Each structure stands twice: as C-alpha cells, then as structure tokens.
Amino acid sequence: MDLGFAGRTVLVTGGSSGVGLATVRMLLDEGARVATCGRRAGALQEIGPHERLHTAVCDVRDPGAVARLVDGVRERFGGLDGLVNNAGQSRMKGFAACTGEDWRDELELKFAGVLNPLQAALPLLRASGNASVVNVNAVLAKEPSPRLITTSAARAGILNLSKSLSTELAADGIRVNSVCLGLVDTGQWTRRHAAAATGESYQEWQAALAADRGIALGRLGRAEEVAYAITGLLSPRASYITGTTVDVCGGISRAIA
C-alpha cells in the first residue's frame, strides 16, 4: 500500500538511535523528506547521507535550538507535514530516592520534548492543512511503575496533554495521536544484560525478563515494530484518526482503554 508520503516532510526528534532511527529510516523508505535531530553529531552522521534527509544537533529542552532546527527544515524542504516527538529517556528511581532536582529534570525533559518542537513547528503544520503529530510515550502513562515514579508521572501528563492538543488543533487540520511503548529491544537492554553477568544468552535473559514483566508475547519489542505504528499514524491515509493511543507493548498493558 502507498502510504502517501511522497512530497511530505516529517520531523523526528531523537532520531539518531532506537525507535527514532527506525522511524527515520522507514519514512525515507516510504518516500518522505525527513528531518531529525539528536544531541551527538557523531551519531547523526552514522545515519548516512540522503538527498531527502536533514540532520541537526539539537537539545529539545532548548527552545532557541529547536526554533533554529525548524528554521533549517523550512529552508531545506519548504514546509512541514508531520512531527514525531520522540526524544526522551527513563529514570529508574522510586519515590524515596528521588530529589526535587530529579522531578524537575524529568518533567522538563518530557514536557519540553513535546512543547518546544510543537510550538516551533506549529505555523508550518498549520500551513500543511493535513498534518499529523505523534507523541511517543510509554504504557507507564496508564500503568505506572513505582520503580520509575518520576517517569510514570511525566508520561501520564504527556498522555493527557496529547488528548487536549488533539481537540484544540483539529480545527487547524492537525491530528495528534500517541504511541505507547512497552519494553523495546534497544541498546539499554543489551547493556543491562552485560552488566547482569548471569551467564545466560541474551535470548534466554530476554525471555526471563519478558516473563517477569508479564509480556504476553514473551519477548521484547523491536524498534521497527514501533516505527510501523508511528508511520501509520503519520500517513494521510490515517486522516480520520486523532486523539487516540496505540499500544505497542507485546500485551504487557492490562488497561482496557
């Protein structure tokens, strides 16, 4: 199926690794013009040159840097039709271990990672007339973990924000949806396997982890599996979908809605 990305431009934040990188590559394969950013120039260079790819070093917590990023997208491609707010990370701490600074840092990263790109890109998205925003979130937003208390709280706030934005921006022809991840097989899990030094193969260790976390499919997800959901929601073929959440979590979520 042709997803309709020819001639369309999408900005993906945090696109130098993991889910962001998989999304960048998938969008390029679908014929889109793609802009992406990350905090490390070397990682961005590893994506490789492409005539439809624009990269920039940018910390999404810096409004000025994000504004310059969007200016660069406009100069290179002339407009913007999609935005994927993907930059972020998790903080493995319980309440007793969290400081006020932990809470401030986590809330700033999660909210700035959505608000700064959206505010900078909004004029271009409005001009598109058929734009889509996808906020990459986590099932923690609906099923919080005490081991990730700051991240769970921040994720819940972003899910709430996404729903509100979907209503407010609908009149501008901008759809807003969320993709909520479970455990995805990225570099952090291979590092944790190595640090655990259990003697198990990575596949054995991963299966045990999946069983411990209650993942129905018995394994971690793959970055490209998340990218499929993101790309589908960005596509103009999904033009009647807004304000919704797609869980990509292997069945770990037990929430009905």
LINJOZI-V797066 format. One record per backbone hydrogen bond with DSSP energy under -1.0 kcal/mol. NH is the residue of the N-H (numbers start at 1). CO is the residue of the C=O. E is the energy in kcal/mol with one decimal. If there is no record, write none. Layout:
# LINJOZI-V797066
nh;co;e
NH;CO;E
NH;CO;E
This chain:
# LINJOZI-V797066
nh;co;e
8;5;-2.4
10;33;-2.5
11;82;-2.5
12;35;-2.9
13;84;-2.5
15;37;-2.0
21;17;-1.5
22;18;-2.3
23;19;-2.2
24;20;-2.4
25;21;-2.5
26;22;-2.0
27;23;-2.6
28;24;-2.2
29;25;-2.2
30;26;-1.6
31;28;-1.5
32;27;-2.4
33;8;-3.0
34;52;-3.2
35;10;-2.7
36;54;-2.5
37;12;-1.1
38;56;-1.2
44;40;-1.7
45;41;-2.1
46;42;-1.2
47;44;-1.2
48;45;-1.0
53;50;-1.8
54;34;-2.5
56;36;-1.3
58;38;-2.5
62;59;-2.4
66;62;-2.2
67;63;-2.4
68;64;-2.0
69;65;-2.1
70;66;-2.4
71;67;-2.2
72;68;-2.2
73;69;-1.8
74;70;-2.4
75;71;-2.4
76;72;-2.1
77;73;-3.1
78;74;-1.8
81;9;-2.9
82;9;-1.4
83;132;-2.2
84;11;-3.1
85;134;-2.2
86;84;-1.2
93;91;-1.5
98;95;-1.1
103;99;-1.9
104;100;-2.4
105;101;-3.0
106;102;-2.4
107;103;-2.4
108;104;-2.5
109;105;-2.5
110;106;-2.4
111;107;-2.4
112;108;-2.6
113;109;-1.9
114;111;-1.0
115;111;-3.3
116;112;-1.6
118;114;-1.9
119;115;-2.9
120;116;-2.1
121;117;-2.4
122;118;-1.6
125;121;-2.5
126;122;-2.7
127;123;-1.7
128;124;-1.1
131;173;-2.1
132;81;-1.7
133;175;-3.0
134;83;-2.7
135;177;-2.6
136;85;-2.2
137;179;-3.5
139;181;-3.0
141;138;-2.3
142;139;-1.6
143;139;-2.4
148;145;-1.6
149;93;-1.8
152;148;-2.9
153;149;-2.0
154;150;-2.3
155;151;-2.8
156;152;-2.1
157;153;-1.8
158;154;-2.0
159;155;-2.1
160;156;-2.1
161;157;-2.6
162;158;-2.5
163;159;-1.7
164;160;-2.0
165;161;-2.7
166;162;-2.0
167;163;-1.1
168;164;-2.2
169;165;-2.8
172;169;-1.2
173;170;-1.9
174;169;-1.8
175;131;-2.5
177;133;-2.5
178;244;-2.4
179;135;-2.0
180;246;-2.5
181;137;-1.6
182;248;-1.7
185;221;-3.7
186;184;-1.7
189;186;-1.4
190;186;-1.1
191;187;-2.0
192;188;-1.9
193;189;-2.2
194;190;-2.1
195;191;-2.3
196;192;-2.1
197;193;-1.4
205;201;-2.8
206;202;-2.7
207;203;-2.1
208;204;-2.1
209;205;-2.3
210;206;-2.6
211;207;-2.1
212;208;-2.3
213;209;-2.2
215;210;-2.7
217;250;-2.0
218;215;-1.7
221;183;-2.9
225;222;-1.1
226;222;-1.2
227;223;-2.2
228;224;-1.7
230;226;-2.1
231;227;-3.0
232;228;-2.3
233;229;-2.0
234;230;-1.9
235;231;-1.6
238;235;-2.0
239;236;-1.0
241;238;-2.0
243;176;-2.9
246;178;-2.5
248;180;-3.0
252;249;-1.3
